[in-house]
Amino acid sequence: MLDRLKRTLVESYVGAIAMGWLLATAVLDFVSIFTTPIQVWVSGNEYRALSHNGGPVGFQLHDALPAAVKTFLVLLFWYLLFRWLYLKPARIGSSDPASNPE
């Protein structure tokens, strides 16, 4: 059953489209590793300025940890899918020369 699914995903390009979508998601998550701490810092500074609760606080890198973990997991899933679909050839037909009469 998995061979049929694999063959269908490879032949209909649905697997390639899914892999492209996963790779685009991983790139966006990778970018958010750098933008999330900046976003938290800016919004924190604005909040502190409005509430008069003390001075600004520097960047905190732990805000980027969820995006880093998500990026790693999406790239891992992408790699496993790529390896399953394209690095191990699907059995499309029998490669036994005895079954191919000439």
Residue pairs with C-beta under 8 A, 6 or more apart in sequence:
3 90
3 91
6 84
6 85
6 90
7 90
7 91
7 92
8 14
9 15
9 18
9 85
10 85
10 86
10 90
15 81
15 85
18 81
19 78
19 81
19 82
19 85
22 74
22 77
22 78
22 81
23 78
25 74
26 71
26 74
26 75
26 78
29 67
29 70
29 71
29 74
30 67
30 71
32 64
32 67
33 64
33 67
33 68
33 71
34 64
36 63
36 64
36 66
36 67
37 59
37 60
37 61
37 63
37 64
38 59
40 60
40 63
41 57
41 58
41 59
41 60
44 56
44 57
45 56
47 53
48 54
48 55
48 56
48 57
94 100
